[in-house]
Amino acid sequence: MPRAVQADLTTAELESLFESWGFNPANAVRVMRSFYRCRELPGSLPKGLVERLKREFPAGSTSLAKRQVAEDGTVKLLLSLRDGRTVETVLMPDYREDRAAGCLSSQVGCALGCDFCATGKSGFERDLTAGEMVEQFLALRREASSLRRRIQRVVFMGMGEPLLNLDAVLAAIRRLTDASLDVLGCRQIMVSTVGIVPGIDALFDSGLPVMLAVSLHAPDDEERARLLPLAKRYPIADILAAAGRFHARDRRAVNIQYCLLKGINDSPEHARRLADLLRDRRMHVNILRYSPTGPGLSGAAYAPSDQAAEARFLAELGAQGLVAHPRRPRGTDIGAACGQLRSARQETLE
Ligand code: SF4
C-alpha cells in the first residue's frame, strides 16, 4: 500500500488528521493554501506540526521525468509515477501575458483505441488517482509561476478518457475548486469525452457546474466508428441527447471538438452534415488541427487537412449558419498530441 501524499487529501481530511495528531485543525486551510500555491509552509505554524508534516508527507507521488518547451511557449511535462509509469501534462500560455491553460491526464494510457491517437495505441495501463491529477496541476502551476502566469483554465483532455475514471476526476475537481483554497472555480474546468453517454449523465448528476466538451470528429456513426471504436456503442444521437441534457441544466454551451483529417472528414459535404447535426443546439464547435502520430491501430495513416480544405470546411459551416472556431495548434514542434512525449520516451528506453 503506497504511502498517502498530501494531494490525496481534502482540506476536511487534513483537518481530521491534524486533530488526530493533537494540533489545531484550523491550521489545515493554511497548510493547504500554501500547498496549492506551491509555497513553503507558513512560518507561524507550530514547529511540531511542521516536523510531523515533513515526516508524513516527505514527497509527492509524481516527479519530473522530462520537460519540453515548444517554440510557441507550450510546455509539455512527462511525470513519473510511483509505480514507474509515466503520464503527460501540458501548460499552454494564453495570448494574454498573465494567463495560461493546463491540460491534465486522467489515465495512464487509454482503452478506447481511437485510431489517430498516440495514447490509444499504447493501450490502457491504469486509472490515475485524484492526487496524481492534482499533482499534475501543481507541476503546471509551478511552470506557470515561473512564467509569471496564472492558470485560468484546466481541461481534462490529456491521456485517457476522464469519464471512465470519473470518481477520481470528480475528487480532483472538488479539491481544485475547494472554495476555502481559492484555486479554481468549476467554470474554469472542462471535462472532455469521446462520448461515454452514461458518463455524461453521471457528470451532470455530480452537480459540479464544470464545462463539457465532446469529441465528434465525424458527422455520422459509420464514419465515426472507423476513427473511434467506441462509436459502435454510443451513437451520435444518444451522445448529443446526453450533451443536451447537460446543457439544459444551466444553459452553458457544450463544446464540440472536430479534428480535421485530410481526405477523411474534411470535405464541404462533411461540414454540411455536421451543421445538420448541430443545428438548433447550443453548442460551440472547435475545429482542431491534427498533429500526426504515425499509423493508427488499423494501419491507416492520417494527416492534417491543408489550410485550403480547412478554410472550405469553415466556410461551409458558416454558410449553414454554424459558428465554428479553429483552435490554434499548440506545441507542434514538440509533438502536440497527447501521448506523443510518453511514446517517444518509451521508444528511447526500449
Ligand atoms: S483520443 Fe482520448 S479517448 Fe481516444 S484513445 Fe486517445 S486518449 Fe483515449
Boltz pocket constraint, residues with backbone or C-beta under 6 A from the ligand:
constraints:
  - pocket:
      binder: B
      contacts: [[A, 109], [A, 110], [A, 111], [A, 112], [A, 113], [A, 114], [A, 117], [A, 118], [A, 119], [A, 120], [A, 121], [A, 158], [A, 159], [A, 160], [A, 161], [A, 194], [A, 338]]
      max_distance: 6.0
